[in-house]
């Protein structure tokens, strides 16, 4: 009985908040059907509720050459992630105009938006910082200061949205990830009850949806099929054009 009362109170409060929001937006709901709010609540219930920004999980897989790869350390670092951004996706456009007709913006390519911004809670020994420092140092030689091979310091990162029950509801896999920027640690005598955090900017190449949320298998295997090189016939470059190739083949059967 008490549970039903609490449920009805929450439903009433939610209706009031929705009414206020719609009214501020200039939407008059007095003339709408009475079932509009009920239908909205039903749709929220059917979808399992709204996504919560504090319900997330990450899984970082270090490169093969990382000196610290024990499961306990990696699990602790994943749990200590206090904030993270799920990357976006951009379409590159180009304006196309035919004569005096209105212009169109057509898609010419696509890119993956920005870096992945994250922050991590720090332990008293700064072992989390040391772990990321060791990862970053895989990218260059300390003596010659020259960059090392790309595959030596890139790896993968999985980011999941969790439901109210803590189960994974959505996830992406970011490929070729590495800590491009390890930020500063801010100290202050006034911050007596504040936990120190380490900001990190992760660079990555692309991301794909994860199909199996339990095993973390991506929707696509990430492999890229090589379709061959394309050549353009230019004066003096020795490349045979399609017309020349057809003529040569016709000569063979004469």
C-alpha positions in Angstrom: 0.0 0.0 0.0 2.8 2.4 0.9 4.6 1.5 -2.4 1.4 2.4 -4.4 1.1 5.8 -2.6 4.8 6.6 -3.3 4.3 5.5 -6.9 1.2 7.8 -7.3 3.0 10.7 -5.7 5.9 10.3 -8.1 3.6 10.1 -11.1 1.7 13.2 -10.0 5.0 15.1 -9.5 6.3 14.0 -12.9 3.0 15.2 -14.5 3.4 18.6 -12.9 7.0 19.0 -14.0 6.0 18.0 -17.6 3.1 20.5 -17.5 5.5 23.3 -16.3 8.1 22.5 -19.0 5.5 22.5 -21.8 3.9 25.7 -20.5 7.3 27.5 -20.5 7.8 26.3 -24.1 4.5 28.0 -25.1 2.7 24.7 -25.5 -0.9 24.8 -24.2 -1.9 21.3 -23.1 -5.3 22.2 -21.8 -6.9 21.6 -25.2 -5.0 18.4 -25.8 -6.2 14.9 -25.0 -6.1 13.9 -21.4 -4.2 10.8 -22.3 -1.2 12.7 -23.7 0.7 12.7 -20.4 -0.3 9.1 -19.7 0.9 8.0 -23.1 4.2 9.7 -22.5 4.6 8.0 -19.1 3.7 4.7 -20.7 6.4 5.2 -23.4 9.0 5.9 -20.8 8.0 2.7 -18.9 8.1 0.7 -22.1 11.7 1.9 -22.9 12.9 1.1 -19.4 13.1 4.7 -18.2 15.4 7.6 -19.2 19.1 7.3 -19.7 21.0 8.5 -16.6 24.3 10.3 -17.0 25.7 8.6 -13.9 25.0 5.1 -15.2 28.0 4.1 -17.3 30.9 1.7 -17.5 34.2 1.7 -19.3 36.6 -1.0 -20.2 40.1 0.0 -21.2 42.4 -2.6 -22.8 46.1 -1.6 -22.6 48.5 -2.2 -25.5 50.4 -5.5 -25.6 53.6 -3.7 -24.7 52.2 -2.0 -21.6 54.4 -3.0 -18.6 51.4 -3.3 -16.2 48.7 -5.5 -17.5 47.4 -7.4 -14.4 43.6 -7.6 -14.2 43.3 -6.1 -10.8 45.1 -2.8 -11.7 43.1 -2.4 -14.9 39.8 -3.1 -13.2 40.6 -0.5 -10.5 41.4 2.1 -13.2 38.2 1.4 -15.0 36.2 1.8 -11.7 38.0 5.1 -10.9 36.8 6.8 -14.1 34.7 9.7 -12.7 33.7 11.3 -15.9 33.8 10.4 -19.6 32.3 11.6 -22.9 30.9 9.2 -25.5 32.3 10.5 -28.9 30.1 11.7 -31.7 30.1 11.4 -35.5 30.3 14.2 -38.1 29.4 14.4 -41.8 31.6 16.5 -44.0 29.5 18.5 -46.4 30.1 20.5 -49.6 27.8 23.0 -51.2 26.5 22.0 -54.7 24.7 24.5 -56.8 23.3 24.0 -60.3 22.8 27.2 -62.3 20.5 29.5 -60.2 18.7 26.7 -58.3 18.9 26.6 -54.5 22.1 25.0 -53.3 22.4 21.6 -51.7 24.8 20.5 -49.0 25.9 17.1 -50.1 27.9 14.7 -48.0 31.5 14.1 -49.1 33.0 12.2 -46.2 32.6 11.5 -42.5 34.7 12.0 -39.4 34.5 11.0 -35.8 34.1 14.0 -33.6 36.8 15.2 -31.3 38.8 13.3 -28.6 37.4 11.3 -25.7 37.5 13.5 -22.5 37.8 11.6 -19.3 38.9 12.1 -15.7 40.0 9.5 -13.1 40.0 9.5 -9.3 43.5 9.3 -8.0 44.8 7.0 -5.2 47.3 8.2 -2.6 50.2 6.7 -4.5 49.1 8.1 -7.8 49.3 4.6 -9.3 46.6 5.5 -11.8 48.8 8.4 -13.1 51.8 6.1 -13.3 49.8 3.6 -15.3 48.8 6.2 -17.9 52.3 7.7 -18.0 53.7 4.3 -18.8 51.1 3.9 -21.6 51.9 7.3 -23.1 55.7 6.6 -23.0 55.2 3.7 -25.4 54.8 6.3 -28.1 58.3 7.8 -28.1 61.9 7.0 -27.3 63.3 8.8 -24.2 66.8 9.0 -25.6 66.2 9.9 -29.2 62.8 11.5 -28.7 61.6 9.8 -31.9 58.1 8.4 -32.3 57.7 4.7 -32.1 55.4 2.4 -34.2 51.7 3.3 -34.1 50.6 -0.2 -33.2 52.9 -0.2 -30.2 50.8 2.3 -28.2 47.3 2.1 -29.6 44.6 -0.1 -28.2 40.8 -0.3 -27.6 38.2 1.2 -25.2 34.6 0.2 -24.6 32.0 2.7 -23.3 28.6 1.4 -22.1 25.3 3.0 -21.1 23.8 1.2 -18.1 20.1 0.8 -17.2 18.5 1.4 -13.9 19.3 -2.2 -12.9 23.0 -1.8 -13.8 22.8 -3.9 -16.9 24.4 -2.7 -20.2 21.8 -1.2 -22.6 24.1 0.3 -25.2 27.8 0.3 -26.0 30.5 1.4 -28.4 34.0 0.3 -29.1 36.7 2.9 -29.8 39.6 1.6 -31.9 43.2 2.7 -31.9 42.9 4.6 -28.6 45.8 6.2 -26.7 46.2 8.9 -24.1 47.1 11.9 -26.2 47.0 14.4 -23.3 47.5 13.7 -19.6 46.3 16.8 -17.8 47.4 18.7 -14.7 46.5 17.7 -11.1 45.1 20.6 -9.2 46.1 21.0 -5.5 44.7 23.4 -2.9 44.9 23.7 0.9 41.2 24.6 0.9 40.2 21.3 -0.8 40.3 19.3 2.4 37.4 16.9 1.4 38.1 16.9 -2.3 39.4 13.8 -4.1 42.2 14.6 -6.6 41.3 13.7 -10.2 43.4 13.3 -13.4 42.0 14.7 -16.7 43.0 12.7 -19.8 42.2 13.3 -23.5 42.1 10.1 -25.5 42.7 10.1 -29.2 41.1 7.5 -31.3 40.5 6.6 -35.0 36.9 5.4 -35.1 34.1 3.8 -33.1 31.5 1.1 -33.8 28.4 -0.1 -32.0 28.8 -3.2 -29.8 26.3 -5.9 -30.8 26.7 -8.3 -27.9 26.7 -6.2 -24.7 27.7 -9.1 -22.4 30.8 -10.2 -24.4 31.6 -6.8 -25.8 31.7 -8.1 -29.5 31.3 -5.1 -31.9 28.4 -5.1 -34.4 31.1 -5.0 -37.1 34.4 -6.7 -37.0 36.2 -3.4 -37.9 38.0 -5.0 -40.8 38.3 -2.8 -43.9 38.2 -4.4 -47.3 40.8 -3.2 -49.8 39.1 -2.5 -53.1 42.3 -1.7 -55.0 43.9 1.4 -56.2 42.2 3.8 -58.7 44.2 5.3 -61.5 43.6 8.3 -63.7 44.7 8.5 -67.3 46.9 11.6 -67.8 49.0 12.7 -70.6 52.4 10.9 -70.4 51.8 8.8 -67.2 51.6 5.5 -69.1 48.2 4.5 -67.7 45.9 2.8 -70.2 42.5 4.3 -70.4 39.3 2.2 -70.7 38.8 3.2 -74.3 42.4 2.2 -75.2 42.0 -1.1 -73.4 38.8 -2.0 -75.3 40.5 -1.1 -78.6 43.5 -3.3 -77.7 41.2 -6.3 -76.9 39.2 -5.9 -80.1 42.5 -6.0 -82.1 43.3 -9.4 -80.5 40.2 -10.9 -82.0 40.5 -9.5 -85.5 
